Amino acid sequence: MTAPAAERLPGTLITLDGPGGVGKSTTAHQMTAALTMIDLPVHATAQPSQAALGELARHGTDIYQDMALACLCAADRHHQLDTEILPALREGAIVVCDRYVASSLVLQGLDGLPAELVWQLNHGVYQPDLAVILTGDPHIIAARLRARGGHSRFERAEDNSDKETALYVHAEAELRARGWPVTTLDATAEPSDTIAARIVSHVHQVLKGNNPACL
């Protein structure tokens, strides 16, 4: 059952977003390992989820576009919140989620959908305790993406990194305007383990009751 918008649960939700190839999954893995090593309860997850809805969204970007894909991603997010993320937060875990609403604002924006529509589809989602946006030099990100290979039609587009990087600037502004605590880090200027360590430091500030976006 979805938590009321004003209800804050015992756990801590940390989300990571950013252009394809920026290093979200690697950073999330390193963060999880670092937090686990100091005996903090961590639940690592990702969006799209591993549920049936998430698999459709992950593997169906060539089939589903525009409003269809936006609805699919939002439905998967609501379902994952109810069945996985909120239960973990109620148990007091630190939930590290690879992609969240910012990714929808950007990817659905690439399909031409307005941000307000994306927010409407995601109405009632749980606000993170810290939303991290990884960004950086789009040329470096594009090179990483070429080396890794694109996972979706968005990532296979030649100008994807430039477009995504630009749209994440707008996504950050959208989150801040709605009162979400946001920290943006350049993931191309330092090694991924250093970026992960910076985020872990921010997580400690969150756990102490400080907002790293205001430090």
Legacy VTK file of the C-alpha trace (Angstrom):
# vtk DataFile Version 3.0
C-alpha trace
ASCII
DATASET POLYDATA
POINTS 215 float
0.000 0.000 0.000
1.445 3.371 -1.045
2.527 5.652 1.784
0.638 8.964 2.119
2.588 11.844 0.580
3.395 13.423 3.975
4.364 10.157 5.708
8.079 9.561 6.143
9.106 5.991 6.797
11.963 4.793 9.045
14.254 3.905 6.143
16.160 6.139 3.748
15.592 6.305 -0.010
18.590 7.286 -2.142
18.026 7.483 -5.895
20.595 7.729 -8.686
19.799 9.123 -12.117
21.819 10.310 -15.069
22.483 9.792 -18.764
23.061 6.304 -20.123
26.747 5.447 -19.768
27.409 7.874 -16.910
28.095 5.027 -14.474
24.929 4.761 -12.363
24.956 0.983 -11.965
28.660 0.845 -11.085
28.257 3.671 -8.588
25.165 2.094 -7.035
27.028 -1.202 -6.607
30.024 0.510 -4.984
27.750 2.540 -2.705
25.891 -0.565 -1.613
29.144 -2.380 -0.864
30.513 0.567 1.144
27.357 0.953 3.223
27.119 -2.788 3.828
30.731 -2.894 5.026
29.840 -0.559 7.901
26.877 -2.760 8.870
24.105 -0.509 7.609
21.013 -2.313 6.284
20.962 -1.741 2.526
18.441 -2.803 -0.092
19.694 -2.274 -3.657
17.225 -2.105 -6.514
16.752 -0.550 -9.937
14.120 0.793 -12.297
12.676 -0.578 -14.447
12.134 -3.342 -11.906
12.575 -7.064 -12.404
8.815 -7.582 -12.273
6.819 -8.297 -15.439
5.985 -4.605 -15.946
9.621 -3.659 -15.553
10.798 -6.268 -18.022
8.328 -4.909 -20.586
9.663 -1.393 -20.067
13.335 -2.423 -20.106
13.171 -4.547 -23.234
10.359 -2.768 -25.028
11.673 0.687 -25.871
11.621 -0.188 -29.576
7.998 -1.329 -29.296
6.524 1.128 -26.790
6.963 4.869 -27.263
5.534 8.177 -26.137
2.514 7.835 -23.817
2.536 4.030 -23.903
6.103 3.839 -22.567
5.484 6.630 -20.057
2.463 4.786 -18.626
4.381 1.512 -18.539
7.320 3.040 -16.645
5.029 4.838 -14.187
2.954 1.712 -13.565
6.104 -0.295 -12.880
7.344 2.390 -10.466
4.064 2.476 -8.519
4.008 -1.327 -8.353
7.635 -1.530 -7.236
7.049 1.071 -4.551
4.121 -0.898 -3.131
5.732 -4.330 -3.316
9.440 -3.700 -2.729
10.657 -0.201 -1.921
8.139 0.922 0.713
8.260 -2.404 2.593
12.074 -2.096 2.746
11.774 1.489 3.993
9.270 0.413 6.638
11.872 -2.093 7.849
14.391 0.745 8.211
16.627 -0.113 5.254
18.661 2.292 3.156
17.192 1.726 -0.304
19.570 2.534 -3.165
17.561 2.800 -6.388
19.288 2.941 -9.773
16.956 5.315 -11.713
13.802 7.017 -10.461
11.539 9.895 -11.504
14.307 12.068 -12.980
14.976 9.353 -15.554
11.321 9.399 -16.564
11.379 13.176 -16.941
14.363 12.843 -19.279
13.502 9.711 -21.260
9.859 10.626 -21.709
11.079 14.120 -22.561
13.121 12.586 -25.367
9.826 11.189 -26.649
8.338 14.691 -26.590
6.114 14.359 -23.518
5.848 17.420 -21.248
7.224 17.226 -17.714
3.834 17.995 -16.173
2.362 14.877 -17.771
5.184 12.763 -16.365
4.535 14.197 -12.899
0.835 13.397 -13.223
1.608 9.776 -14.093
3.973 9.598 -11.115
1.611 11.336 -8.696
2.035 10.054 -5.160
5.461 8.450 -5.565
7.614 8.480 -2.447
9.996 11.428 -2.321
13.625 10.336 -1.885
15.628 11.451 1.109
18.324 12.266 -1.436
18.088 12.322 -5.230
21.533 12.068 -6.806
22.003 13.085 -10.432
25.224 11.936 -12.046
26.276 13.970 -15.037
29.423 15.290 -16.703
31.103 15.777 -20.057
28.712 14.364 -22.700
31.646 13.419 -24.958
33.150 11.223 -22.230
29.729 9.762 -21.445
29.158 9.006 -25.143
32.516 7.222 -25.363
31.645 5.084 -22.342
28.276 4.291 -23.871
29.838 3.236 -27.181
32.257 0.968 -25.328
29.455 -0.567 -23.265
26.770 -0.663 -25.928
23.301 0.893 -25.846
20.583 -0.842 -23.836
17.657 0.981 -25.439
16.693 2.994 -28.516
17.511 6.125 -26.524
21.070 5.007 -25.849
21.582 3.864 -29.436
20.820 7.344 -30.818
23.985 9.133 -31.994
23.244 12.379 -30.136
21.822 10.697 -27.032
24.474 11.824 -24.533
24.206 15.500 -25.511
20.409 15.448 -25.319
20.209 13.519 -22.064
22.829 15.676 -20.367
20.910 18.823 -21.334
17.569 17.394 -20.226
18.958 16.390 -16.826
19.630 20.077 -16.143
15.899 20.672 -16.557
15.048 17.551 -14.536
17.196 18.789 -11.641
15.344 22.119 -11.714
11.997 20.267 -11.752
12.939 18.220 -8.687
14.209 21.243 -6.765
11.070 23.213 -7.622
9.020 20.454 -6.003
11.140 20.455 -2.863
13.149 17.304 -3.560
16.657 17.238 -2.005
19.012 16.978 -4.992
22.775 16.586 -5.277
24.452 16.683 -8.704
27.900 15.161 -9.177
30.223 15.170 -12.176
30.840 11.472 -12.785
33.403 12.100 -15.533
35.897 14.116 -13.495
36.843 11.429 -10.947
36.902 7.597 -10.705
33.619 5.872 -9.915
34.796 4.740 -6.462
35.520 8.351 -5.548
32.047 9.395 -6.727
30.518 6.547 -4.718
32.454 7.651 -1.628
31.146 11.199 -2.050
27.575 9.915 -2.199
28.126 7.723 0.860
29.316 10.838 2.693
26.079 12.559 1.672
24.114 9.547 2.903
25.768 9.896 6.323
24.636 13.523 6.388
21.089 12.438 5.560
21.167 9.866 8.352
22.306 12.612 10.742
19.342 14.732 9.698
21.267 17.134 7.468
20.360 17.864 3.853
23.503 17.537 1.707
21.845 19.581 -1.020
22.055 22.531 1.387
25.558 21.951 2.732
LINES 1 216
215 0 1 2 3 4 5 6 7 8 9 10 11 12 13 14 15 16 17 18 19 20 21 22 23 24 25 26 27 28 29 30 31 32 33 34 35 36 37 38 39 40 41 42 43 44 45 46 47 48 49 50 51 52 53 54 55 56 57 58 59 60 61 62 63 64 65 66 67 68 69 70 71 72 73 74 75 76 77 78 79 80 81 82 83 84 85 86 87 88 89 90 91 92 93 94 95 96 97 98 99 100 101 102 103 104 105 106 107 108 109 110 111 112 113 114 115 116 117 118 119 120 121 122 123 124 125 126 127 128 129 130 131 132 133 134 135 136 137 138 139 140 141 142 143 144 145 146 147 148 149 150 151 152 153 154 155 156 157 158 159 160 161 162 163 164 165 166 167 168 169 170 171 172 173 174 175 176 177 178 179 180 181 182 183 184 185 186 187 188 189 190 191 192 193 194 195 196 197 198 199 200 201 202 203 204 205 206 207 208 209 210 211 212 213 214
